[in-house]
Amino acid sequence: MIKCKALTNFDEKEGLSMSVPFITVEGPIGVGKTSLSKAIADTYGFHLLKEIVDENPFLGKFYEDIEEWSFQTEMFFLCNRYKQLSDVKSLIIQNQTPVVADYHIFKNLIFAKRTLPASEYKKYESIYDILTSDMPRPNMVIYLHASLDTLMNRIKMRGREFEKLITREYMDQLSKDYHEFIQHFKVKHPDIPVIELDGDKIDFVQNDEDLQQVLNIVNTSLKEYK
């Protein structure tokens, strides 16, 4: 059973501000983060950073027994995302290469806060703070959200074996956690534009007009870097 705890009082580190576009796309499982990130990368010639998911050896066990395997699962994700972002930091700073990522490392706090006992979360948060203190900070966040039915249908359609264990209750709570965290993020980082897109109203995967609409919104926010 997933614990229902308040997710307030996050204190994610500031990180390094970037002088070239660094976009992160975020939202609940199955909302279309990778599809949109790839479309942005293809359109603007950005480097595409995709998070490691299938390679996590604990993920299947996590959905079978969340309380037992949450710490191992989240530590694997944190270490891999840290390594990816370390590589991207060099790419952005040294080569001035624009990057779009299909995740923001703050998602670690969302999942860990929800599933870890308080004692383990405190340890986890300490490690997170150390690893992310000098990570590149995005200068644009695209937040995708959708109804529970839409998310569950998309998860079913892509057919990942370990995702068959995801319950509606888990997804419903995760969506609420994301919404709460994004509102906190906007208050804490008023200088970072957050583009919110409703996946029930915009289908950028199947509808080219919807995709172009999203790209136009992104392009408007990118103009200051041109």
C-alpha positions as CSV (number, residue, x, y, z in Angstrom):
1,M,0.0,0.0,0.0
2,I,1.4,3.4,-0.9
3,K,1.6,5.8,2.0
4,C,-0.4,9.1,1.7
5,K,1.9,11.7,3.1
6,A,2.0,15.5,2.4
7,L,4.6,16.4,-0.2
8,T,5.1,20.0,1.0
9,N,8.4,21.5,2.1
10,F,10.5,20.3,-0.8
11,D,13.8,22.2,-0.9
12,E,15.5,21.3,-4.2
13,K,18.9,22.9,-4.7
14,E,19.3,25.8,-7.1
15,G,21.8,24.2,-9.4
16,L,23.7,26.0,-12.2
17,S,21.9,28.4,-14.4
18,M,22.4,27.7,-18.1
19,S,23.1,30.3,-20.8
20,V,21.8,28.0,-23.6
21,P,18.4,26.3,-23.8
22,F,18.0,23.4,-21.4
23,I,14.5,22.1,-21.5
24,T,13.1,19.4,-19.3
25,V,9.8,17.7,-20.0
26,E,8.0,16.2,-17.0
27,G,4.7,14.6,-15.9
28,P,3.3,11.3,-14.7
29,I,4.1,7.9,-16.2
30,G,2.6,7.5,-19.7
31,V,1.9,11.2,-20.4
32,G,4.1,11.4,-23.4
33,K,7.4,12.9,-22.1
34,T,9.7,11.1,-24.4
35,S,7.6,11.6,-27.5
36,L,7.5,15.3,-27.0
37,S,11.1,15.6,-26.1
38,K,12.1,13.7,-29.3
39,A,9.9,16.0,-31.3
40,I,11.5,19.1,-29.8
41,A,15.0,17.6,-30.4
42,D,14.2,16.7,-34.0
43,T,12.7,20.2,-34.7
44,Y,15.4,22.4,-33.2
45,G,18.4,20.1,-33.5
46,F,18.8,19.8,-29.7
47,H,20.7,17.0,-28.0
48,L,18.1,14.5,-26.6
49,L,18.6,13.2,-23.1
50,K,16.4,10.2,-22.3
51,E,16.2,8.8,-18.8
52,I,17.1,5.2,-18.1
53,V,14.0,3.2,-17.2
54,D,14.0,-0.4,-18.5
55,E,17.6,-0.9,-17.3
56,N,16.6,-0.5,-13.6
57,P,16.8,-4.1,-12.2
58,F,14.6,-3.2,-9.2
59,L,11.6,-1.7,-11.1
60,G,9.6,-4.9,-11.5
61,K,10.1,-5.8,-7.8
62,F,9.2,-2.2,-6.9
63,Y,5.7,-2.4,-8.3
64,E,5.2,-5.8,-6.7
65,D,6.3,-4.6,-3.2
66,I,6.8,-0.8,-3.1
67,E,7.7,-0.6,0.6
68,E,10.4,-3.3,0.3
69,W,12.1,-2.1,-2.9
70,S,11.5,1.7,-3.0
71,F,14.9,2.7,-1.6
72,Q,16.9,0.5,-4.0
73,T,14.8,1.6,-7.0
74,E,15.1,5.3,-6.2
75,M,18.9,5.1,-5.5
76,F,19.4,3.4,-8.9
77,F,17.5,6.2,-10.7
78,L,19.3,8.9,-8.7
79,C,22.7,7.6,-9.5
80,N,22.0,7.1,-13.2
81,R,20.4,10.5,-13.6
82,Y,23.3,12.1,-11.8
83,K,25.7,10.5,-14.3
84,Q,23.6,11.5,-17.2
85,L,23.3,15.1,-16.0
86,S,27.0,15.3,-15.3
87,D,27.7,14.4,-18.9
88,V,25.1,16.9,-20.1
89,K,26.7,19.7,-17.9
90,S,29.9,19.4,-19.9
91,L,28.0,19.3,-23.1
92,I,26.0,22.5,-22.3
93,I,28.8,24.5,-20.6
94,Q,31.8,23.5,-22.8
95,N,30.1,23.0,-26.2
96,Q,27.2,25.4,-25.7
97,T,24.9,22.6,-27.0
98,P,21.1,23.1,-26.3
99,V,19.5,20.0,-24.6
100,V,16.0,18.7,-24.1
101,A,15.5,16.0,-21.5
102,D,12.5,13.8,-21.0
103,Y,12.8,14.2,-17.2
104,H,13.9,16.6,-14.5
105,I,15.9,15.1,-11.6
106,F,13.4,16.6,-9.1
107,K,11.1,13.7,-9.9
108,N,13.3,11.6,-7.6
109,L,11.9,13.7,-4.7
110,I,8.3,13.1,-5.8
111,F,8.7,9.3,-5.9
112,A,10.9,9.0,-2.8
113,K,8.8,11.3,-0.6
114,R,5.7,9.2,-1.5
115,T,7.2,5.7,-0.9
116,L,10.1,5.9,1.6
117,P,9.7,5.8,5.3
118,A,10.6,9.1,7.0
119,S,14.0,7.8,8.2
120,E,15.0,6.5,4.8
121,Y,13.7,9.6,3.1
122,K,15.9,11.8,5.3
123,K,19.0,9.8,4.3
124,Y,17.9,9.8,0.6
125,E,17.3,13.5,0.6
126,S,20.8,14.2,2.0
127,I,22.4,12.1,-0.8
128,Y,20.1,13.9,-3.4
129,D,21.2,17.3,-2.1
130,I,24.9,16.5,-2.4
131,L,24.6,15.0,-5.9
132,T,22.4,17.7,-7.4
133,S,23.9,20.9,-5.8
134,D,25.9,21.7,-9.0
135,M,23.7,20.1,-11.6
136,P,22.6,22.1,-14.6
137,R,19.3,23.9,-13.9
138,P,16.7,23.9,-16.7
139,N,15.6,27.3,-18.1
140,M,12.3,25.9,-19.3
141,V,10.1,23.1,-17.9
142,I,7.2,21.6,-19.9
143,Y,4.7,19.9,-17.6
144,L,2.4,17.4,-19.2
145,H,-0.7,16.1,-17.4
146,A,-3.7,14.1,-18.3
147,S,-6.7,12.3,-16.8
148,L,-6.3,9.0,-15.0
149,D,-8.1,7.1,-17.8
150,T,-5.8,8.6,-20.4
151,L,-2.7,7.7,-18.5
152,M,-3.8,4.2,-17.8
153,N,-4.7,3.6,-21.5
154,R,-1.4,4.9,-22.7
155,I,0.5,2.7,-20.2
156,K,-1.5,-0.3,-21.4
157,M,-0.9,0.5,-25.1
158,R,2.9,0.7,-24.8
159,G,3.0,-2.7,-23.1
160,R,5.9,-2.6,-20.8
161,E,5.8,-5.8,-18.7
162,F,6.7,-4.2,-15.4
163,E,4.1,-1.4,-15.9
164,K,1.3,-4.0,-15.9
165,L,1.6,-4.0,-12.1
166,I,0.8,-0.2,-11.8
167,T,-2.6,0.3,-10.2
168,R,-5.1,3.1,-10.8
169,E,-4.7,4.2,-7.2
170,Y,-0.9,4.5,-7.6
171,M,-1.3,6.6,-10.8
172,D,-4.0,8.8,-9.3
173,Q,-1.8,9.7,-6.3
174,L,1.3,10.2,-8.5
175,S,-0.6,12.7,-10.7
176,K,-1.7,14.6,-7.6
177,D,1.9,14.6,-6.3
178,Y,3.2,15.9,-9.6
179,H,0.6,18.7,-9.6
180,E,1.5,19.7,-6.1
181,F,5.2,19.7,-6.8
182,I,4.9,21.8,-10.0
183,Q,3.0,24.4,-8.1
184,H,5.7,24.5,-5.5
185,F,8.4,24.7,-8.2
186,K,6.7,27.7,-9.9
187,V,6.7,29.6,-6.6
188,K,10.3,28.7,-5.8
189,H,11.6,29.4,-9.3
190,P,9.5,32.3,-10.8
191,D,12.3,32.9,-13.3
192,I,11.9,29.5,-15.0
193,P,8.9,29.4,-17.4
194,V,6.7,26.4,-16.8
195,I,4.6,25.4,-19.9
196,E,1.6,23.3,-18.8
197,L,-0.1,21.1,-21.4
198,D,-3.3,19.1,-20.9
199,G,-2.8,15.6,-22.6
200,D,-6.6,15.2,-22.8
201,K,-7.0,18.2,-25.0
202,I,-3.7,18.1,-27.0
203,D,-2.5,14.9,-28.8
204,F,0.9,15.8,-30.1
205,V,1.6,12.2,-31.0
206,Q,-1.3,11.5,-33.3
207,N,-2.2,15.0,-34.4
208,D,0.3,17.1,-36.3
209,E,-1.6,20.3,-35.8
210,D,-1.5,19.8,-32.0
211,L,2.2,19.1,-32.2
212,Q,2.8,22.3,-34.2
213,Q,0.8,24.2,-31.6
214,V,3.1,22.9,-28.9
215,L,6.2,23.6,-30.9
216,N,5.0,27.2,-31.5
217,I,4.6,27.7,-27.7
218,V,8.1,26.3,-27.1
219,N,9.6,28.5,-29.9
220,T,8.1,31.6,-28.3
221,S,9.9,30.8,-25.0
222,L,13.1,30.0,-26.9
223,K,13.4,33.4,-28.6
224,E,15.4,35.0,-25.9
225,Y,18.2,32.5,-26.5
226,K,18.4,33.1,-30.3
